[in-house]
Amino acid sequence: MNRREFAKLMAAAGVAGGTEISWGLSRAVGQTRGGTLNTIIQPEPPILVTAINQQQPTLTLGGKIYESLLRYGFDLKPMPGLAQSWEVSPDGLKYTFKLFPNITFHDGKPMTSADVVFSVMTVLLETHPRARGTFQRIDKAEAPDPLTVVFTLKQPFAPFLSSFDCTTAPIVPKHIYEGTDIRKNPANAQAIGTGPFKLKEWVRGSHIHLVRHEGYYRQGEPFLDEIYYRVIPDAASRSVALEKGIVQLTQWTDVEFFDVARLQKLPNLEMTTKGYEFFAPHLWLDMNNRVAPMNDKRFRQACSHAIDRTAMKQRVFFGLGKEATGPVSSKTPFYEKNVKQYDYSLDKAKALLDDMGLKPGAGGKRVTINFLVPPYGEIWQRMGEFIRQSLGRVGIDIVLQGLDLAGWAERVSNWEYEMTVNLLYQLGDPALGVSRSYVSSNIRKGVLFSNMAGYSNPEVDRLFEEAAVATDEAKRRELYSQVQKIVVEDCPLAWLIEQDFPNFVDKRLKNVVTSGIGVHDTFGRVSLG
Amino acid sequence: MSMVTLKAGGGRGIATALAVLAWAVKFVAVVLVIATFSFIIVRAAPGDPAQVMAGQTGAADEQMLAQLRQEYGLDKPYVVQLASHLKRVLTLDLGYSYRQQRPVIALLAERMPATLLLTGTAFLVALIAGIVLGTLAGIRAGRWSDTFLSVVSLLLYAMPVFWLGLMLVLLFSVQLDWLPAFGYVTIGVEMSPLRRVFDIATHLALPALSLSAVYLAIYARLMRSSVIEVMHQDFIKTARAKGLAQGRIIARHILRNAILPVVTVAGMQAGALVGGAVVVETVFAWPGLGRLTYDAVLQRDYPVLLGIFLVMSVLVIVLNLVTDAIYRAIDPRVTTRSAS
């Protein structure tokens, strides 16, 4: 058993470990102190306060500045963050967190349980839609002493413990935000958190410079002196930056998929797709279930059979990712593999279409469908083209329509669409990231990433609801298995790919991707050599 | 405004004052019309900043959308929003970007130096090189050197700017390692002021060159045809007959007349260049206004967008004045009367 597992056990057992044995506090053998890490941030975030803005780049960079109570391993099990240990009452209502001592904010003021309660109950409930969904289930939050936080829930909510990563529940200073308009507080420009790095300078359009937080509570961390996040809008320039060693790390979509194979050959770089387990981005063909012919299950199943996911993975994502089989990602604990299989079969697709009376007309066309291409970059256009080719083979004529983000969001969230593709995060638990796309209670017009397809099945609603409040792990697993079987049979969407993103890491760097939140983590233990 | 040299006289002074006043009224009216139009156009695009934010954060609920829309004042009637926009224009208030939590004026001021440096350099390079090459081609019309110059300028004109930029990077940065591939200045290095100037200059070389290519081609071709046209006019023959030296004829007679169309076109393009150059700024990660504008369009950041439009329109009007002045300096036949 290594030190990390030991610490996890200690934590799980609720043992208030001293600062010497808790995970991450040990000085790893042979790590160099000092040095500069250059990496990329793209697109440039509008602000750095993750409590207020949850865009991908904000979260990536903000993870160095803001921390939360917990961190999550590759298996999504909780690990100590600002909290060194935690306990859950047997009835699943009471969560008690013990904080590390001597935590300070970047302005030198101490961070205590009061800041945690304030952040969760006052700030996040007000500013963070994703956190709001979880934390509105809290009945009361108390801080009996400076190092203890107790949350009591209105009713059990199994993934409560999965909601304390730095992207969902960043802890902000009470003494700065109390009684102010959180969004307009001028202190947002300084972004004061507890993380190992603090903001030194932000030259807009050029770079963001983070430096060591000298008062960081974890002995010896951070190893690095500073991090430069450079804004490089052009993908070709980003690849050049990596090749020439101007940057030592890339994440998410910094490197285009078609460039991955070429850059993997560079001797000084390592490529890993780990570190996205918490998000587990899930890509699907989204069909508006309200509109004919998409309102017929057979049509949706036909579409699912008509797409060769393996070819799509190879052609569009250049081999990165994995074929998706249902609503839950295989990277997460509640994945059920024994569901209806939609193997690639043009014959099955055609048979289903014939069966529902959608006969080929002139030129073999059965129906014409409008497809909105999402505005997130070149690759989405390729996906659209791939789907047009695939469905065209069974007589479904796809017309691609490109929009920018605002236009796409407006159309899709207001249900004014026939087909599109969508990518959603699983967020560590089906109750957080999966059920939102399928339960009837989340059919909300005008709200993006709600249940936009309009799928509604009372049995599915019931199972998701029960699984969210069940406290027994085995019971939850069983409920989620049931619900996955039903949803895959109903096929409201055609799940395509569990997306992987390449992290290119300079071989001199140590400990870059060490958890399920990967590049969003604090980087306190990252070192150059 | 006072480009007109008038003989000081009793009635003349009043006339001048009236002319200036009339011009000022026209100026304000034009700005207001532009402001109204830009408001209508910006708001005609589908979607709004709240939807964009939702799309970028991958999570949304009604409360977040309502909060954001309230922040932007989108919950008020359209006409009220337009009126408050025009009021801000008249009080020279550029507004506030809720998205970036900064005043628009600060965002513009941050980007302006880099933009002016890049586009100004590119513009001067294009103008000088274009005029010189165009003149050379013009006076050698029909010979091989003219053909060569014409082919080069056609190539420069036809090349997509992002491709040219990338090729320059591949050659000068990746292969030869002479110049930095992108950026404005070397990041994270303490430098003496002189070193810094040099450093920015090396960073400036490739983007300025890429950006100038198209304009250089335009001015060269324009200059060439203009030179050929002027060369065949009677007064040039007269000058030759008088026995003037060739160099003097080119400089004093041909150039001065042939350059007028180039000044006109360049004046019109200078306005566009102030707004930055989105493609070049993107390829070279140059922190300019073009990228800011482009991002503001995509993000529906209305205050930023309207602020940029306003500043741009004022600059274009001013640049037109400057162009007129240059025109008068070159060609005395142009008067205020015919210009207005």
Boltz contact constraints between the chains, C-beta under 6 A:
constraints:
  - contact:
      token1: [A, 46]
      token2: [B, 99]
      max_distance: 6.0
  - contact:
      token1: [A, 46]
      token2: [B, 100]
      max_distance: 6.0
  - contact:
      token1: [A, 47]
      token2: [B, 101]
      max_distance: 6.0
  - contact:
      token1: [A, 54]
      token2: [B, 57]
      max_distance: 6.0
  - contact:
      token1: [A, 55]
      token2: [B, 56]
      max_distance: 6.0
  - contact:
      token1: [A, 55]
      token2: [B, 57]
      max_distance: 6.0
  - contact:
      token1: [A, 129]
      token2: [B, 59]
      max_distance: 6.0
  - contact:
      token1: [A, 129]
      token2: [B, 60]
      max_distance: 6.0
  - contact:
      token1: [A, 129]
      token2: [B, 61]
      max_distance: 6.0
  - contact:
      token1: [A, 129]
      token2: [B, 64]
      max_distance: 6.0
  - contact:
      token1: [A, 130]
      token2: [B, 59]
      max_distance: 6.0
  - contact:
      token1: [A, 188]
      token2: [B, 101]
      max_distance: 6.0
  - contact:
      token1: [A, 204]
      token2: [B, 110]
      max_distance: 6.0
  - contact:
      token1: [A, 205]
      token2: [B, 287]
      max_distance: 6.0
  - contact:
      token1: [A, 206]
      token2: [B, 184]
      max_distance: 6.0
  - contact:
      token1: [A, 206]
      token2: [B, 287]
      max_distance: 6.0
  - contact:
      token1: [A, 207]
      token2: [B, 187]
      max_distance: 6.0
  - contact:
      token1: [A, 228]
      token2: [B, 187]
      max_distance: 6.0
  - contact:
      token1: [A, 228]
      token2: [B, 188]
      max_distance: 6.0
  - contact:
      token1: [A, 232]
      token2: [B, 285]
      max_distance: 6.0
  - contact:
      token1: [A, 233]
      token2: [B, 282]
      max_distance: 6.0
  - contact:
      token1: [A, 234]
      token2: [B, 282]
      max_distance: 6.0
  - contact:
      token1: [A, 234]
      token2: [B, 283]
      max_distance: 6.0
  - contact:
      token1: [A, 236]
      token2: [B, 166]
      max_distance: 6.0
  - contact:
      token1: [A, 237]
      token2: [B, 182]
      max_distance: 6.0
  - contact:
      token1: [A, 237]
      token2: [B, 285]
      max_distance: 6.0
  - contact:
      token1: [A, 240]
      token2: [B, 181]
      max_distance: 6.0
  - contact:
      token1: [A, 404]
      token2: [B, 298]
      max_distance: 6.0
  - contact:
      token1: [A, 405]
      token2: [B, 52]
      max_distance: 6.0
  - contact:
      token1: [A, 405]
      token2: [B, 55]
      max_distance: 6.0
  - contact:
      token1: [A, 406]
      token2: [B, 47]
      max_distance: 6.0
  - contact:
      token1: [A, 406]
      token2: [B, 51]
      max_distance: 6.0
  - contact:
      token1: [A, 406]
      token2: [B, 52]
      max_distance: 6.0
  - contact:
      token1: [A, 406]
      token2: [B, 300]
      max_distance: 6.0
  - contact:
      token1: [A, 407]
      token2: [B, 46]
      max_distance: 6.0
  - contact:
      token1: [A, 407]
      token2: [B, 47]
      max_distance: 6.0
  - contact:
      token1: [A, 409]
      token2: [B, 47]
      max_distance: 6.0
  - contact:
      token1: [A, 409]
      token2: [B, 51]
      max_distance: 6.0
  - contact:
      token1: [A, 409]
      token2: [B, 55]
      max_distance: 6.0
  - contact:
      token1: [A, 410]
      token2: [B, 46]
      max_distance: 6.0
  - contact:
      token1: [A, 410]
      token2: [B, 47]
      max_distance: 6.0
  - contact:
      token1: [A, 410]
      token2: [B, 51]
      max_distance: 6.0
  - contact:
      token1: [A, 425]
      token2: [B, 58]
      max_distance: 6.0
  - contact:
      token1: [A, 447]
      token2: [B, 60]
      max_distance: 6.0
  - contact:
      token1: [A, 448]
      token2: [B, 54]
      max_distance: 6.0
  - contact:
      token1: [A, 448]
      token2: [B, 55]
      max_distance: 6.0
  - contact:
      token1: [A, 448]
      token2: [B, 60]
      max_distance: 6.0
  - contact:
      token1: [A, 449]
      token2: [B, 59]
      max_distance: 6.0
